[in-house]
Amino acid sequence: MSLVVAADAAPSPPTGRILEMLRLANAAGRACYLDGYPTVVLRNAKGAALPFAIQRRGGMVVTDAPPKRVDLAAGASAYFLVEKYRCDGREKDRAVAVSAQPPGARPPALQVTLPEQQDFGFCGVGDAGNSVYVSPVVPDPTSAIRRF
């Protein structure tokens, strides 16, 4: 399996929410599949993992649908959405990159730099902005979004 991760256009977030859509492209010359949740680590400018509480379940925007197998032809893409709440208090640090381990993939994790305008501030343990919700890998961006 040879995958590449990149930031993609995220939907407009509700007030107080920060969203980042990530695209996993199959860079191999053959088909593969993904099934489940990616392992996500948010990293600061020094590359250190920030101790966010990663939630593999629905958030305000992230879908609560269970994972389903996503078949990827060579060159095709799959997606997952990362969501967090803003910091109501002072930020203690800031995530500038995401390390993502696709489900079923072997290390090393893929890394992507977050767009500068994204406000993935680390608020501290116990703050509402400490929880990060991650969708399962889905075949298209709209499937990562919660249906009401």
Residue pairs with C-beta under 8 A, 6 or more apart in sequence:
1 26
1 28
1 32
1 102
1 104
1 105
1 106
2 26
2 27
2 28
3 24
3 25
3 26
3 27
3 28
3 32
3 102
3 105
3 110
4 24
4 25
4 27
4 110
5 22
5 23
5 24
5 25
5 98
5 100
5 110
5 111
5 112
6 22
6 23
6 25
6 112
7 20
7 21
7 22
7 23
7 112
7 113
7 114
7 115
8 21
8 22
8 23
8 79
8 141
9 21
9 141
10 19
10 20
10 21
10 81
11 19
11 21
11 61
11 141
11 145
13 19
13 61
13 83
14 60
14 61
16 85
16 86
17 60
17 61
17 83
17 84
17 85
17 86
18 83
18 84
18 85
18 86
18 118
18 119
18 120
19 61
19 81
19 82
19 83
20 81
20 82
20 98
20 114
20 115
20 118
20 120
21 79
21 80
21 81
21 82
21 141
21 144
22 38
22 79
22 80
22 81
22 82
22 98
22 100
22 112
23 77
23 78
23 79
24 34
24 38
24 72
24 77
24 78
24 79
24 80
24 100
24 102
24 110
24 137
25 75
25 76
25 77
26 32
26 72
26 73
26 74
26 75
26 76
26 77
27 75
28 74
29 74
30 74
31 71
31 72
31 73
31 74
32 72
33 69
33 70
33 71
33 72
33 104
34 69
34 70
34 72
34 78
34 102
34 103
34 104
34 137
35 67
35 68
35 69
35 70
35 103
35 104
35 137
36 67
36 103
36 104
36 136
36 137
37 56
37 67
37 80
37 103
37 134
37 135
37 136
37 137
38 80
38 100
38 101
38 102
38 103
38 134
38 137
39 100
39 101
39 103
39 109
40 54
40 82
40 98
40 99
40 100
40 101
40 132
40 134
41 49
41 54
41 98
41 99
41 100
41 109
42 49
42 50
42 52
42 95
42 97
42 98
42 99
42 120
42 122
42 132
43 49
43 50
43 95
43 96
43 97
43 98
43 99
43 111
44 50
44 93
44 94
44 95
44 96
44 122
45 94
45 96
47 97
49 99
50 93
50 95
50 122
51 122
51 125
51 130
52 84
52 95
52 122
52 130
52 131
52 132
53 125
53 130
53 131
53 132
54 132
54 134
55 131
55 132
55 133
55 134
56 134
56 136
57 64
57 133
58 64
58 65
58 133
58 146
59 83
59 131
59 133
59 146
60 83
60 85
60 133
60 146
61 81
61 83
61 133
61 145
61 146
62 81
62 82
62 83
62 133
62 134
62 135
62 144
62 145
62 146
63 81
63 135
63 136
63 138
63 143
63 144
63 145
63 146
63 147
64 146
65 136
65 143
65 147
66 136
67 103
67 136
67 137
68 136
68 138
70 78
70 137
70 138
70 139
72 78
78 137
78 138
78 139
79 137
79 138
79 139
79 140
79 141
79 143
79 144
80 100
80 134
80 135
80 136
80 137
80 138
80 144
81 134
81 135
81 141
81 144
81 145
82 98
82 132
82 133
82 134
82 135
83 132
83 133
83 134
84 120
84 129
84 131
84 132
84 133
85 128
85 129
85 131
86 119
86 121
86 129
87 121
87 122
87 123
87 127
87 129
88 123
88 127
88 128
88 129
89 123
89 124
89 127
91 121
91 122
91 123
92 121
92 122
92 123
92 124
93 121
93 122
94 119
94 120
94 121
94 122
95 114
95 120
95 121
95 122
96 113
96 114
96 120
97 111
97 112
97 113
97 114
98 111
98 112
98 114
99 109
99 110
99 111
100 109
100 110
100 111
100 112
101 107
101 109
101 110
102 110
102 137
103 136
103 137
114 120
121 129
122 129
122 130
123 129
123 130
124 130
135 144
138 144
